[in-house]
Amino acid sequence: MKVKSIVVALLSAGAVTLAHADITVGVSVSATGPAASLGIPEQNTFTLMPTEIGGEKVKYIILDDASDTTTAVRNARKFVSEDKVDAIIGSTITPNSLAMIDVAAEAETPLVSMAASARIVEPMDPKRHWVFKTPQNDLQMSTAITEHMSNLGVKTVAFIGFSDAYGEGWWNEFSKMVDLRKLKMVANERFSRTDTSVTGQVLKIMSANPDAILIAGSGTPSALPQKALKEKGYKGKIYQTHGAANNDFLRVCGKDCEGTFMPTGPMLVASQLPDTNPMKKSALDYVTKYEKAFGAGSVATFGGHAWDAGMLLVNAIPVALKKSKPGTKEFRAALRDALEGTKELYASHGVFTMTPTDHLGLDQRARVMVRVEGGKWVLEK
């Protein structure tokens, strides 16, 4: 059965119920609020998703959670109670994704998160049995950052991160890697996604005189500490997490971004990858599709996480269809099992191989280091 256009309920928890489709996927994105620069490219990406998988039509119901945890939970409850979805994708950010886990587990519905924290899928337990995610773990990226710092001769490090689960997850993993690399942590500060000033935190950090600083934020709010550090005359090295890897961050941060280092998925610099890089082909596939639809230079790393979530379902649905019909508890269970059985799936940000204890399944092919040069992302050689 063929359909020519995706069926989408955009940005309204009260959207009109659409006609029944064979497979229904509920998607909660942070298309407004502090995480909008992450959620918008994810929302756009779902217009590129296949509307037929395994010979069955697919309907995507897309709701905006406004970067708000309560709204994300409400969206998830609507998906399972009213829309009777076969799978959920969401949310854009860690706090929202963590809040949605209970709903997915109670409804025994697979959830694929587009947020980064390892806590979304670790430690494995009966609830996380139903949960998967696509962005690289904090530990993978912390390893890349501290290795880069060591290679540049950094000895002392400071940390400033979001005062929520994203920042705490990064602190837990990054501080471990700092110790392993024999670096010295000299400051640890926090800020809110909605803060308008971080002067106090920045002054404390600068008084410790670190060689390098990691800002553990995501989207445009992660530019705030960096701009404050530059304003106060900080001359050391600044690192951001892959949560800041989008063009809106570059726009807001402006000249204060120059020289910033960060780890990111290979998709962000797909065209700069050597032809020998195993990720180049699948990364460019998504970039080409997105830029054809939304314009040259419009692609963002977070849209890639959405694309990869969709590709996980594209890979798993035909397997689940061999065991049961969509719209049933049995199909949801079969789909969960098929997701867990994913092997060597090349997507935009990495190669996914899941196991019963690893519901991310990415290896080191999923990361590169980049720097900001001339207002653009440049692959570190």
C-alpha positions as CSV (number, residue, x, y, z in Angstrom):
1,M,0.0,0.0,0.0
2,K,1.4,3.3,-1.1
3,V,1.1,6.8,0.4
4,K,2.5,10.0,-1.1
5,S,2.9,12.3,1.9
6,I,3.6,11.9,5.5
7,V,0.7,12.4,7.9
8,V,1.7,14.7,10.7
9,A,-0.1,16.4,13.5
10,L,2.1,19.4,14.1
11,L,2.7,21.2,17.4
12,S,-0.6,20.7,19.0
13,A,-1.5,18.4,21.8
14,G,-5.1,18.9,20.7
15,A,-4.5,18.1,17.1
16,V,-7.4,16.5,15.2
17,T,-7.2,12.7,15.2
18,L,-6.0,11.4,11.9
19,A,-7.3,8.5,9.9
20,H,-6.1,5.1,11.1
21,A,-2.8,3.9,9.6
22,D,-1.4,0.4,9.8
23,I,1.6,1.4,12.0
24,T,1.5,4.5,14.3
25,V,4.5,6.2,15.7
26,G,4.2,9.0,18.3
27,V,6.9,11.7,18.2
28,S,7.5,14.2,21.0
29,V,10.0,17.0,20.0
30,S,11.1,20.2,21.8
31,A,10.2,22.5,18.9
32,T,9.7,25.5,21.1
33,G,11.3,26.6,24.4
34,P,15.0,26.6,25.3
35,A,15.7,23.4,23.2
36,A,14.0,24.7,20.1
37,S,17.2,24.8,18.1
38,L,17.5,21.1,18.7
39,G,13.9,20.1,18.2
40,I,13.1,22.0,15.0
41,P,15.6,20.1,12.8
42,E,14.3,16.9,14.4
43,Q,10.7,17.9,13.6
44,N,11.8,18.7,10.0
45,T,13.4,15.3,9.7
46,F,10.2,13.4,10.2
47,T,8.9,14.9,6.9
48,L,11.6,12.8,5.3
49,M,10.8,9.5,6.9
50,P,9.4,6.6,4.8
51,T,5.6,6.4,5.0
52,E,5.6,2.7,4.1
53,I,7.7,0.1,5.9
54,G,7.5,-3.6,5.3
55,G,4.5,-3.1,3.0
56,E,2.5,-1.3,5.7
57,K,1.6,2.4,5.9
58,V,3.1,4.4,8.7
59,K,1.6,7.4,10.4
60,Y,3.8,9.8,12.5
61,I,1.9,11.9,15.1
62,I,4.3,14.8,16.0
63,L,3.7,16.9,19.1
64,D,5.7,19.7,20.6
65,D,6.6,19.3,24.3
66,A,7.9,22.9,24.4
67,S,11.1,21.7,26.2
68,D,8.9,21.0,29.2
69,T,9.0,17.8,31.2
70,T,5.3,17.8,32.2
71,T,4.2,18.4,28.6
72,A,6.5,15.6,27.4
73,V,4.8,13.2,29.8
74,R,1.4,14.4,28.7
75,N,2.3,13.8,25.1
76,A,3.5,10.3,25.9
77,R,0.3,9.5,27.8
78,K,-1.7,10.7,24.8
79,F,0.2,8.5,22.5
80,V,-0.4,5.3,24.4
81,S,-3.9,6.0,25.7
82,E,-5.6,7.8,22.8
83,D,-3.5,7.2,19.7
84,K,-2.6,3.6,20.6
85,V,0.9,4.0,19.0
86,D,3.2,1.1,18.2
87,A,6.3,3.1,19.2
88,I,7.3,6.4,20.6
89,I,10.2,8.6,19.5
90,G,11.3,11.3,22.0
91,S,12.2,13.5,23.4
92,T,14.8,16.0,22.3
93,I,16.3,16.6,25.7
94,T,17.4,14.4,28.6
95,P,15.0,15.5,31.4
96,N,12.0,15.0,29.1
97,S,13.2,11.6,27.9
98,L,13.8,10.4,31.4
99,A,10.3,11.5,32.4
100,M,8.8,9.6,29.5
101,I,10.4,6.2,30.5
102,D,7.7,5.3,33.1
103,V,4.9,5.9,30.5
104,A,6.5,3.7,27.9
105,A,7.3,1.0,30.3
106,E,3.8,0.9,31.8
107,A,2.3,0.7,28.3
108,E,4.9,-1.8,27.2
109,T,5.7,0.4,24.2
110,P,9.2,0.8,22.7
111,L,10.6,4.3,23.2
112,V,13.5,5.6,21.2
113,S,15.0,8.8,22.7
114,M,16.9,11.5,20.7
115,A,18.6,12.8,23.9
116,A,22.2,12.0,25.0
117,S,22.4,11.1,28.6
118,A,23.5,7.5,29.3
119,R,21.0,7.5,32.2
120,I,18.2,7.1,29.6
121,V,19.3,3.5,28.9
122,E,21.6,2.7,31.9
123,P,21.6,0.8,34.1
124,M,19.4,-1.8,32.3
125,D,16.3,-2.6,34.4
126,P,12.7,-3.6,33.6
127,K,11.7,-0.1,32.6
128,R,14.7,0.6,30.4
129,H,14.0,-2.8,28.8
130,W,11.6,-0.8,26.6
131,V,14.0,2.2,26.0
132,F,16.6,2.9,23.3
133,K,18.4,6.0,22.2
134,T,20.4,7.4,19.3
135,P,22.9,10.1,20.4
136,Q,26.3,9.2,21.6
137,N,26.8,8.6,25.3
138,D,28.5,11.1,27.6
139,L,31.3,8.7,28.3
140,Q,32.1,8.2,24.6
141,M,32.3,12.0,24.1
142,S,34.1,12.6,27.4
143,T,36.8,10.1,26.3
144,A,37.3,12.1,23.1
145,I,37.5,15.4,24.9
146,T,40.0,14.4,27.6
147,E,42.1,12.6,25.0
148,H,42.2,15.8,22.9
149,M,42.9,17.9,26.0
150,S,45.9,15.6,26.9
151,N,47.3,15.8,23.4
152,L,47.2,19.6,23.7
153,G,49.1,19.6,27.0
154,V,46.1,20.6,29.2
155,K,46.8,20.1,32.9
156,T,44.0,21.8,34.7
157,V,40.3,21.7,33.9
158,A,37.1,23.5,34.9
159,F,33.5,22.4,34.3
160,I,30.2,24.3,34.0
161,G,27.1,22.5,33.0
162,F,23.3,22.6,33.1
163,S,21.7,22.2,36.5
164,D,19.7,19.2,35.3
165,A,20.1,15.6,34.3
166,Y,22.1,16.5,31.2
167,G,24.7,18.5,33.2
168,E,24.8,15.9,36.0
169,G,25.3,13.1,33.5
170,W,28.1,14.9,31.9
171,W,29.8,15.7,35.2
172,N,29.7,12.1,36.3
173,E,31.3,10.8,33.2
174,F,33.7,13.7,32.4
175,S,35.1,13.9,36.0
176,K,35.9,10.1,35.8
177,M,37.8,10.6,32.6
178,V,39.6,13.7,33.9
179,D,40.9,11.5,36.8
180,L,41.9,8.7,34.4
181,R,43.9,11.1,32.2
182,K,45.6,12.5,35.4
183,L,44.2,16.0,34.8
184,K,43.2,18.2,37.7
185,M,39.7,19.5,38.1
186,V,39.8,23.0,39.6
187,A,36.2,24.2,39.4
188,N,32.6,22.8,39.1
189,E,29.7,25.1,38.4
190,R,26.1,24.9,37.2
191,F,23.6,27.1,35.3
192,S,20.0,26.8,34.2
193,R,18.8,26.5,30.6
194,T,16.8,29.7,31.1
195,D,19.4,31.8,32.9
196,T,20.3,35.2,31.4
197,S,23.6,35.6,33.3
198,V,26.3,33.4,34.6
199,T,28.7,36.1,35.7
200,G,29.1,34.7,39.2
201,Q,29.9,31.2,38.0
202,V,32.4,32.4,35.4
203,L,34.3,34.6,37.9
204,K,34.7,31.6,40.2
205,I,36.0,29.5,37.3
206,M,38.4,32.2,36.1
207,S,39.8,32.6,39.6
208,A,40.9,29.0,39.4
209,N,42.8,29.7,36.2
210,P,42.2,26.4,34.3
211,D,44.0,25.5,31.1
212,A,40.7,24.4,29.6
213,I,36.9,24.6,30.4
214,L,34.2,22.2,29.4
215,I,30.7,23.7,29.0
216,A,28.1,20.9,29.3
217,G,25.0,22.5,27.8
218,S,23.0,22.0,24.7
219,G,21.5,24.2,22.0
220,T,21.7,28.0,22.2
221,P,21.8,28.2,26.0
222,S,25.2,26.7,25.9
223,A,26.5,29.9,24.3
224,L,25.9,31.9,27.5
225,P,28.9,30.7,29.5
226,Q,31.2,30.9,26.5
227,K,30.3,34.5,25.7
228,A,30.7,35.4,29.4
229,L,34.1,33.8,29.5
230,K,35.3,35.7,26.5
231,E,33.9,38.9,27.8
232,K,35.9,38.5,31.0
233,G,39.0,37.8,29.0
234,Y,39.5,34.1,29.4
235,K,42.4,32.9,27.1
236,G,42.4,29.2,27.7
237,K,40.8,26.4,25.6
238,I,37.0,26.0,25.6
239,Y,35.2,22.8,24.9
240,Q,31.5,22.2,24.3
241,T,29.6,18.9,24.2
242,H,27.9,17.5,21.1
243,G,24.7,19.1,22.5
244,A,25.9,22.4,21.1
245,A,26.7,21.1,17.6
246,N,24.2,23.1,15.5
247,N,24.2,26.3,13.5
248,D,22.0,28.2,15.9
249,F,24.7,27.8,18.5
250,L,27.2,29.3,16.1
251,R,24.8,32.2,15.3
252,V,24.1,33.0,19.0
253,C,27.7,32.6,20.1
254,G,29.1,34.5,17.1
255,K,32.8,35.5,17.2
256,D,33.1,34.2,20.8
257,C,32.9,30.6,19.3
258,E,36.1,30.8,17.4
259,G,38.5,28.1,18.4
260,T,35.9,26.1,20.3
261,F,36.5,22.3,20.3
262,M,33.8,19.6,20.6
263,P,33.2,16.0,19.9
264,T,30.3,15.3,17.5
265,G,28.9,12.6,15.3
266,P,30.5,12.3,11.8
267,M,27.3,13.6,10.1
268,L,28.1,17.2,11.1
269,V,31.2,17.2,8.9
270,A,30.2,14.4,6.5
271,S,31.7,16.1,3.4
272,Q,35.0,16.6,5.2
273,L,35.4,12.9,6.1
274,P,38.0,11.0,4.1
275,D,36.7,8.6,1.6
276,T,38.1,5.8,3.7
277,N,35.9,6.7,6.7
278,P,33.1,4.0,6.9
279,M,30.6,6.6,8.0
280,K,30.9,8.9,5.1
281,K,28.3,7.3,2.8
282,S,25.4,6.9,5.3
283,A,26.1,10.3,6.9
284,L,26.0,12.0,3.4
285,D,22.8,10.2,2.6
286,Y,21.0,12.0,5.3
287,V,22.7,15.3,4.7
288,T,21.8,15.2,1.0
289,K,18.1,14.4,1.8
290,Y,17.8,17.1,4.4
291,E,19.5,19.9,2.4
292,K,17.5,19.0,-0.7
293,A,14.3,19.7,1.4
294,F,15.4,22.6,3.6
295,G,18.3,24.3,1.8
296,A,22.1,24.1,1.6
297,G,23.8,24.4,5.0
298,S,20.5,23.8,6.9
299,V,21.4,20.4,8.2
300,A,21.9,20.0,12.0
301,T,23.3,17.2,14.1
302,F,20.1,16.8,16.1
303,G,18.1,16.1,12.9
304,G,20.5,13.3,12.4
305,H,19.6,11.8,15.8
306,A,15.9,11.9,14.7
307,W,16.8,10.2,11.3
308,D,18.7,7.5,13.1
309,A,15.7,6.8,15.4
310,G,13.6,6.5,12.3
311,M,16.1,4.2,10.7
312,L,16.1,1.9,13.7
313,L,12.4,1.5,13.2
314,V,12.7,1.0,9.5
315,N,15.1,-1.8,10.2
316,A,13.1,-3.4,13.1
317,I,9.5,-3.1,11.8
318,P,9.8,-5.8,9.0
319,V,11.2,-8.2,11.6
320,A,8.3,-7.5,14.0
321,L,5.7,-7.8,11.3
322,K,6.7,-11.5,10.8
323,K,5.4,-12.1,14.4
324,S,2.3,-10.0,14.9
325,K,0.0,-7.3,13.5
326,P,0.4,-3.5,14.3
327,G,-1.8,-2.1,17.0
328,T,-1.4,-5.0,19.3
329,K,0.6,-5.7,22.5
330,E,2.3,-8.6,20.7
331,F,3.5,-6.3,17.9
332,R,5.0,-3.8,20.4
333,A,6.8,-6.6,22.2
334,A,8.1,-8.0,18.9
335,L,9.2,-4.5,17.8
336,R,11.1,-4.0,21.1
337,D,12.8,-7.3,20.5
338,A,13.7,-6.4,16.9
339,L,15.2,-3.1,18.0
340,E,17.3,-4.9,20.6
341,G,18.4,-7.3,17.8
342,T,19.7,-4.5,15.6
343,K,23.1,-5.4,14.1
344,E,25.6,-3.3,12.1
345,L,23.0,-0.7,11.0
346,Y,24.8,2.2,9.3
347,A,22.9,5.5,10.1
348,S,23.9,9.2,10.0
349,H,25.9,9.3,13.3
350,G,27.2,5.8,13.6
351,V,26.8,2.1,13.3
352,F,24.2,0.6,15.7
353,T,24.6,-2.9,17.2
354,M,22.2,-3.4,20.2
355,T,22.4,-6.1,22.9
356,P,20.2,-6.9,25.9
357,T,22.5,-4.7,28.0
358,D,23.3,-2.0,25.5
359,H,20.4,-0.1,24.0
360,L,22.6,2.5,22.3
361,G,25.0,0.2,20.5
362,L,27.4,2.8,19.1
363,D,31.2,2.4,19.0
364,Q,34.0,4.8,18.3
365,R,32.9,5.2,14.6
366,A,30.2,7.4,16.0
367,R,32.5,10.3,17.0
368,V,35.0,12.8,15.6
369,M,36.5,16.0,17.0
370,V,35.8,19.3,15.4
371,R,36.7,22.9,16.0
372,V,35.0,26.2,15.1
373,E,37.0,28.1,12.5
374,G,35.6,31.1,10.6
375,G,32.2,30.4,12.0
376,K,32.1,26.9,10.6
377,W,32.7,23.4,11.8
378,V,36.1,22.0,10.8
379,L,37.1,18.4,11.2
380,E,40.2,18.0,13.5
381,K,42.8,15.9,11.7
